[in-house]
Amino acid sequence: MQAVVFDLDGVLVDTEIWWDEVRIEFAARAGRVWSESDRAAIMGSNTRQWRSRMRRRLQLEVSEDEIERAVIDGMLERYARLGPPAIEGAVEAVHELAGRFPLAVASSSPPRIIEAALDGLGVRRLFRTIVSSDEVRAGKPAPDVYLLAAHRLGVRPEACLVVEDSLNGVLAARAAGMRVVLVPNVSIPPAPGTRESAHLVLARLADLPGALAG
């Protein structure tokens, strides 16, 4: 193993629930309902994919650009007001692993959200590269974002270890030919079958440096 690639939401920051709440609030303002099945359907999608699905699913007359702005602005407002909700042990794990491996973030979030999260955690400088699914054709479970991360790191995909919390993320990493560690998120647990699809399951992100040393 030559590099470690982290997902962001649900792995480094406990923000999967934020995304859900922002979409629920947006739908409610339009007199619509955003459900758990809707959330599951867009898990891992890039911005182009989720904004299109939201418009179709909620039967909205507004443009996809307006939907994107409303949701992303809602997320950025939370970051500005509350700061990033760090997953327990995330900052410490990143610091420890950065001394041993080149690190990347490969996230479905848009670049502005990724930067807000990493800057807020104080770890942006520890990542050699960040990649957003908005930069590739398709979000997770397609492997595109992870393959681009490996390319930017200058590391073969099969030499990368991915840290994920969702089924689509695990499937994306496997499709890229990478090894994948699942750290289940407590706020929004992974879908059935996720544990079985991962190469390794850890209860806490804080356990990752020790597991890799072993």
N, C-alpha and C positions, 0 to 999 in steps of 0.2 A: 504494500500500500504506500502510495506516494503523496496523496492529498486527501483532504476532507472537505466535503461540500455540504453545507447546511441549507435546509429549507429555512424559512423565516417564521411565518405565522404558525403558531402552535408548537414551534421548536425552540426558537430563541425568545419570542415574545408571545404572551398569551392573548392573541388578538383575533383568533378565529371567531370568538364570541362577539368581538367588536364588529367585524364585518357583517355578521348575521344581524346584530341589533341595528346597525345603520341601514341595512336593506329593509328590515321590518319597519323601521320608522319612515323610510322613504315611501314604501308601499302604502303605509297607513295614511300618509298625507294625501295620497292619490285615491284613497278609499278602497285600497286593495289589501290582500293578505299575502305575505311572503311566508312560505311553510318550510318545515324541515325537509320535505322532499325536494323543494326548490333549492335549498342550501346544498343538499347532497348532489344535486344534478350539476351544479357549477363548481364543485370542489376541484381546485386545481386549474380551472379555466383562466386564460389570460383575459385582459380587459375587453378586447374585442369580442370574445366569446360570451363573457357573462353579461355585458351590457345588452347584447343582442337577445340573449335568452330572457333577460328581465323585461325588455320591451315586449317581446312576444307573449311571455307568460302572464304578465300583468295587463296586457292589452292597452298599452299606453299610447297616447297621441304624441307625446314629446319625443324629441330625437334621441338617438343613442348617445350623442355627445352630451346632452343635458343630463341623462341618467348617469353617465360616467362622472361628470363634474360633481353632481350632487353626492354621490357615494364617496368618491375620493376626498372631496372637501370635508365630508362628515368624518372620515377617518383622520385626516390631518388635523381637524379641530380637536379631536380627542387626544391625539399625540401632543398638541400644543398645550392643552389644558391639563392633562393628567400625566404626561410623560409615558414612555414605553413601559408596559407591564411585563417586566422581565420574568421569564421562566426561572424557577429556582435553580441555581447552580449554572445558569447559562453563561454569564459573564466570566465566571471563574473557569469554566470548561474551555471557552474560547481562548482565554489568556494562556492556559496551560498547553492547549494543542497548537497554538500559534508558534510556540517555541520548538515544535517538533515537525510540523507539516505546513506546507502552503495551504491556505484556507480560501474558500469561496462561499458566497451565498447564491443560491439558484432558487428564485421565488416566483410565485404567480403574481405577486404584488407589483404594481408599477414602480418605476425607479424612485419617484419622489417619496413613496411610502417606505421603501427599503432604506433609503438614505436617512429619513426621519427616525426610523427604528434604530439603526446602527449608530447614528450620531448620538441619539438619546441614551443609548447603552454605554457610549464611550468606547466602542470597539471597532469603529469603521476602519481605522488605520491597520488593524490586524488582519484584514481580508485583502488578499491580493487582487481579487476581482469580485464584482457583483453582477449577476445576470438576472434580468426580468423576463418572464414569459412574454411580455409585450414586445420583446426584441426578436421573437421567433414566430414561426408559422402557427404553431398550435401549443396550447398549454398542456399540463399534465392530464392524463397519463401518457401523452406522447413524450418521447425522450428528448425532444429538441433542446429544452433549456439546460438539461444536464450535459448534453453533448457540447453545447456552446461553452459551458463553464469549463469543461475539461480542455477544450481547445484553447481558451484564454489562459488557463493555467499552464499549458504546455505539457500536459500529462495525459497518457493514454486512458480512455474511459475505464478500462478494466483495472487500472491502478488507483481508482478513486473510491473512497468510501462516502456514502451519502447518509445523512441523518434526517429522518422524515417522521411525520406524525399521521399521515393520511394514506388511505388505500391508493388513491390516484398518484400520490407522490412516490409511494413504494413501487408501484407498477412502472412509473416513468423511469425511475432509477434502474430497475431491472432491465427494462427495454433498452436502456443505454449501455447495458453490459457492466454495470457497477454493482458493488456490494452495498447493501443497505441495512442500516440499523433503525429500528422503529423505537421511538420513545413516545408512547401513547399520550395524547393530550387529555387532561382531566376535564376541562371545560366542554370540549366537544370530542368525545371518544371516537376512535377510528371505526370505520365500517366493518361489518363481519368479513372475515377472510384476510384482514390486513396483517395480523400477527403471523399467519401461516405463510404469507407472501414475503415476509422479511427474512433476511439471513440471521439476524440477531434482534432480540427484543430486550430493552432495558427499561426498568421502572422509572429511572431518573436520568436526566441529562448529566447530572453531576457524576454518574457512574461511568461515563464514556471514557475519560482519559485513562482510568484504571483498567477498563476492559481492553483498550487498545494496547496498553503496556503489557497486558497478559498475552 
